[in-house]
């Protein structure tokens, strides 16, 4: 498929950029996403995609949501990369900038600036759900949240 979403604006939508139904090898780069409920939503066997150098601001619920798409064997958004994005002010008092749900695995989240300019309240920079698999976090700057990373996976 290899869709390219480059230099676009997504403003004041329920979902800004919606990856769905087996999107593979896509690139979302240098987009402006502002005031969406969920700025980027990815799931349903959407794999091997790259989200790079996007500016995600003022999401009403979540900046980037990795959906719990349990409709078939291994239907989660695996092997995706989130790199060099700016994610600013996500959600209400309990908002999350990047929310990884279900059995999503093999993600690389690196070099992002994830910030909360409002009060920290109960907000979280990156939340990793209890069933998530391997998630690589590296060189992210996370500031202004009550919790920078909330890793809910059981410890081995």
C-alpha positions as CSV (number, residue, x, y, z in Angstrom):
1,X,0.0,0.0,0.0
2,X,2.7,2.5,1.1
3,X,0.4,5.6,1.6
4,X,2.1,9.0,1.9
5,X,0.5,11.6,4.1
6,X,2.9,14.6,4.0
7,X,2.5,18.3,4.8
8,X,-1.2,18.1,5.5
9,X,-3.4,19.7,8.2
10,X,-5.9,17.9,10.4
11,X,-7.8,20.3,12.6
12,X,-10.8,20.0,15.0
13,X,-11.9,16.5,13.9
14,X,-13.0,13.5,16.1
15,X,-10.0,11.6,14.6
16,X,-7.3,13.5,12.7
17,X,-5.3,10.7,10.9
18,X,-7.0,7.3,11.0
19,X,-4.8,4.4,10.0
20,X,-7.2,1.4,9.4
21,X,-7.6,-1.9,7.8
22,X,-4.2,-3.3,7.3
23,X,-2.3,-0.2,6.2
24,X,1.3,-1.1,5.7
25,X,4.6,0.7,4.9
26,X,2.9,4.1,5.2
27,X,4.6,7.4,6.0
28,X,2.9,10.3,7.8
29,X,5.5,13.1,7.9
30,X,5.5,16.9,8.6
31,X,1.8,17.1,9.2
32,X,0.0,19.6,11.5
33,X,-2.6,18.0,13.8
34,X,-4.5,20.4,16.1
35,X,-7.6,20.3,18.2
36,X,-8.6,16.7,17.3
37,X,-10.2,14.4,19.9
38,X,-7.6,11.7,18.9
39,X,-5.0,13.2,16.6
40,X,-3.6,9.8,15.3
41,X,-5.3,6.5,15.7
42,X,-3.7,3.3,14.5
43,X,-4.7,-0.4,14.8
44,X,-6.5,-3.2,12.9
45,X,-3.3,-4.8,11.5
46,X,-1.7,-1.5,10.5
47,X,2.0,-2.5,10.5
48,X,5.4,-1.2,9.5
49,X,4.3,2.5,9.3
50,X,6.4,5.5,10.2
51,X,5.0,8.7,11.8
52,X,7.8,11.3,11.6
53,X,8.2,15.0,12.3
54,X,4.5,15.7,12.9
55,X,3.3,18.4,15.2
56,X,0.4,17.2,17.3
57,X,-1.1,19.9,19.5
58,X,-4.1,20.3,21.8
59,X,-5.7,16.8,21.3
60,X,-8.9,16.6,23.4
61,X,-8.3,13.0,24.4
62,X,-5.1,11.3,23.1
63,X,-2.3,12.5,20.9
64,X,-1.5,9.0,19.4
65,X,-3.6,6.0,20.1
66,X,-2.5,2.4,19.3
67,X,-5.9,0.8,19.4
68,X,-6.8,-2.5,21.0
69,X,-8.0,-4.2,17.8
70,X,-8.5,-7.8,18.9
71,X,-10.6,-8.9,15.9
72,X,-8.3,-11.6,14.7
73,X,-5.0,-13.3,15.4
74,X,-2.4,-10.6,16.0
75,X,-4.5,-7.7,14.6
76,X,-2.7,-5.0,16.6
77,X,-0.6,-2.2,15.2
78,X,2.8,-3.9,15.4
79,X,6.2,-2.8,14.1
80,X,5.4,0.9,13.8
81,X,7.8,3.8,14.4
82,X,7.0,7.1,16.0
83,X,10.1,9.4,15.6
84,X,10.9,13.1,16.0
85,X,7.3,14.3,16.6
86,X,6.2,17.1,18.8
87,X,3.2,16.2,21.0
88,X,1.9,19.1,23.0
89,X,-1.0,19.3,25.5
90,X,-2.9,16.0,25.2
91,X,-6.3,15.4,26.7
92,X,-8.3,16.5,29.7
93,X,-7.0,16.3,33.3
94,X,-6.3,12.6,32.8
95,X,-5.0,12.8,29.2
96,X,-2.4,10.7,27.5
97,X,0.0,11.8,24.8
98,X,0.8,8.3,23.5
99,X,-1.5,5.5,24.5
100,X,-0.5,1.9,23.7
101,X,-3.3,-0.6,24.2
102,X,-4.0,-4.2,23.6
103,X,-1.3,-6.6,22.5
104,X,0.5,-4.0,20.4
105,X,4.2,-4.9,20.1
106,X,7.5,-4.1,18.4
107,X,7.0,-0.3,18.4
108,X,9.9,2.1,18.3
109,X,9.2,5.5,19.9
110,X,12.3,7.6,19.7
111,X,13.5,11.2,19.6
112,X,10.0,12.7,20.3
113,X,9.3,15.9,22.3
114,X,6.3,15.2,24.4
115,X,5.2,18.1,26.6
116,X,2.4,19.3,28.7
117,X,2.3,23.1,29.0
118,X,-0.8,23.1,31.3
119,X,-0.8,21.8,34.9
120,X,0.3,18.1,35.2
121,X,-3.0,17.0,36.9
122,X,-3.3,13.2,36.2
123,X,-1.8,13.4,32.7
124,X,0.6,10.8,31.3
125,X,3.2,11.2,28.6
126,X,3.4,7.5,27.4
127,X,1.0,4.8,28.7
128,X,1.9,1.2,27.9
129,X,-1.0,-1.1,28.6
130,X,-0.7,-4.4,30.6
131,X,-0.9,-6.7,27.5
132,X,1.5,-4.7,25.3
133,X,4.6,-6.5,24.0
134,X,8.1,-5.1,23.2
135,X,8.1,-1.3,23.1
136,X,11.4,0.5,22.5
137,X,11.5,4.0,24.1
138,X,14.7,6.0,23.4
139,X,15.8,9.6,23.5
140,X,12.3,11.0,24.1
141,X,12.0,14.4,26.0
142,X,8.9,14.1,28.2
143,X,8.1,17.0,30.4
144,X,5.2,18.6,32.4
145,X,3.2,15.4,33.1
146,X,2.3,13.8,36.4
147,X,3.8,10.5,34.9
148,X,6.3,10.6,32.1
149,X,5.9,6.9,31.4
150,X,3.2,4.6,32.9
151,X,4.3,1.1,32.0
152,X,1.5,-1.2,33.2
153,X,3.0,-4.5,31.9
154,X,3.7,-7.1,34.6
155,X,7.3,-7.2,35.6
156,X,9.1,-10.5,34.8
